[in-house]
Amino acid sequence: MTGRLASVNLGIVTEAEWAGDASGRSGIDKRPAEGSVLLRAEGVAGDFIAERAHHGGPDQAVYAYAEEDAGWWGAELGRTIRPGGFGENLTTYAIDVTGAVIGEQWAIGSALLQVTKPRTPCTTFAGFWGMPDLIKRFTVRALPGAYLRVLREGEVGAGDPVEVVDRPGHGVTIGEVFRALHLEPELLPGLLDVADLPEPVREKIRRRVAGRS
């Protein structure tokens, strides 16, 4: 399976009342970059990250969102959503991001990435879009985009092919994990043995299945 990168996007410093960081700053406003960008194990070179607890780091170094899904939102809201408008680093085309299997690997440019978990919508996202009900609407639509781990650091750029080079046999997708965590808790037990999920997500699932949260 091969798609492509429509855009690589880098966050700029935004100061706003809705910013989730204690300093009142956010990096959710991402703009298309010129040329190639280095993907590193801790994040994307040149990308501003304010809330390190929720963005960046090995399990969420890169965030991808599908151009097709962004197009649905644009039609639904009657607005133009530019690349980076979801706070994504990689805007993809012709790759089923919601259908990506947890642990599958993407070869892009000279980098190798691994799908780790879905994005959870936050108040910063709602504030950035100026939509108080965005979290609810985004959750119900269940097209969350995917975080990725950088297995091999490398450079990527707009137009690069996105090739799925390995896919685990368990078949659990980004969409299934998102629905289990936010919409369909009956799916949670089926995720307990998905070793490719980051440990914090697996621990959350264990607690919920055990009825502790």
N, C-alpha and C positions, 0 to 999 in steps of 0.2 A: 504494500500500500504506500502510495506516494502522494503528498500534497505539496504545498509550498508556503513560504513565508510571504505574507502580504506586506508586513512591516515589522521592524524592530523598534521598540519604544523605550524611552528613558524618562524617568520621573524628574520633574523640576520642583524646586522648593515652593510650596504654597502655604501661606499663612492665612488661617481662617478659624472662625469660631467653631466650625464643625470638625476641625482636625482632631483626630483621636489622641495624638501625642500630647504629653503634658506641656510641651513647649508651644503648642498651638500650631505646629507645622505638620504637613503631610506631603508624601511623594506620590499620591494617587494620580495626580495629573501628569500623564506620560505623553510624550511627543515623539513622532517618528524621527529616528536618527539617520544621519547621512553616512553611507558607507557601512563597513563591517563593525561589529561590536563584539567584545570579548565576553564570553560566558564563563564565569568562575564558579568554584565550588560553593562560595558564600553568597553569590549573587551576580548581578550584571554590572560590568564595569561602567561607571558613569551614571548609574541609576541612584537617585536620592531615595533613601529609605529612612523614615522617621521612627516607625514603630517596629523595632527589631524583634520584639516578642512575637509578632504576627507575620512578618515579612522578612525575606532573606534567610540565610542559614542553609544548611545542607538539604533539608527536606522540602524547602520552599524557595529555592534559589531563583527560580524562573516561573513566571505565571503566563499561561497561554490562554487565549480566547479566540473562538472561531469567528471569522468575518461573516459567515452565514448567520450565526446566532445573533451577532450584532445587528445584522440587517433586519432580523425579525423585530428586535427591540425598536429600531428606528421606525419601522412601519407601524408598530403598535403605539408608539408615543408621538408619531408625526414630527420627528426631529432627526437631524443628521448626526450620527455618532461617528466621529472620526476614529482612526486607528489610535489605540491607547486610551480610548474613552472609558473602558472598563478597568483601567489601571493595569492593563496587561503589558508585559514585556514583549510577547510575541503574538502578533495577530496572524492567524493561520488561515489557509484556504484549502478546501478539499481534504481536510482531515477531520474525522468525527471525534472531536475532543470529548464530548460527553460519553461517547462509546469507547473511549480509550480504556484499555485494561490496566488496572493497577500493576505497576512493575514493568509495563512494556517500554521498549527503548526506541528513541527517535534519533536518527542520524541527521544532523543539520549542519551544513558547512563542515568545519573541522571538529565540531563538538558532538558529543554523545550524551543524550539526556534520558532520564527515566521518569515515567509518570508516577507520582506519589499519592496525591489526594486532591479532592475538590476544594474550591474556594468557598469560604463561609462569608456571606454578605454582612457588612458592618454599618454602623451609624456614619462612619466617615464616607463610605460609598454613597449613602443616601444624601448626606450633606453636599457632597460634590455634585450630584445630579440635581439637587434642590427638590427631592421627592421624599417627603416623610414616610410614605408607604412603600418605598422601594424594596426594603428588606423582605416584606411579605410577598410582594409581587415577584421579586427575583427568586424567592424560595419556591413559590408555587410553580413558576415556569420551569425550574429545575434544569437550567442550562448553566452550570456554575463555572465552567472553565476548569483548567487543571494546573496544579503546581507540579514542577518537575525538579528532579535532582540532577546535578551535573556530574556525570560519570567520567567524562573526559573533557577538560577545558578546551575551548576553541572559539573561533570567530564565526559569526553568522551575519547574514545581511538579507535585506529584502530581495525576494526573488529566489532565494536558495530553496532547493527541494527539501521536503520533510519526509523522510523515509522511515516507516516502521520496520525495524530490523530484527526485533525479537518481541514475542508476545507470550506471557505465561499462560499455562493451560487452565488455570482456575476460572478464568473468564469474568471475574468481578470487575465491573467498570466504574469509572468516575461517577456516572449517573446513578448507579445502584448504591454506592457509598453515600452520595449526597441524599438520596431519598431515604435511606435507612436512618441517617443521622437527623433528618429534619422533617420527614413526611410519613415514612412507613417503618416504624420501629420494629415491626414484625420481621423485617429483613435483617436485623442486627445479628442474631445468632449465626447466620450464614457467613458473617465476616470474621468470626473469631479466629479462623485458621489461615487468614490471608497474611502470610508473613511479609509480603511486600509493602503492606501499609506501614507508615511511620509508627513507632512505638507509642507516642502520645495519643494517636487516634485509636490504636488497638486498646490502650488502657481505658479510654473513654467508653469504648464499646463494651469492654469487660464489666465496667461499673454499671452501665445501663442494663446489660443483660442480667446482672446480679441484683438489680433493683436498688443500687446504691446512689443513683443520681438520675 
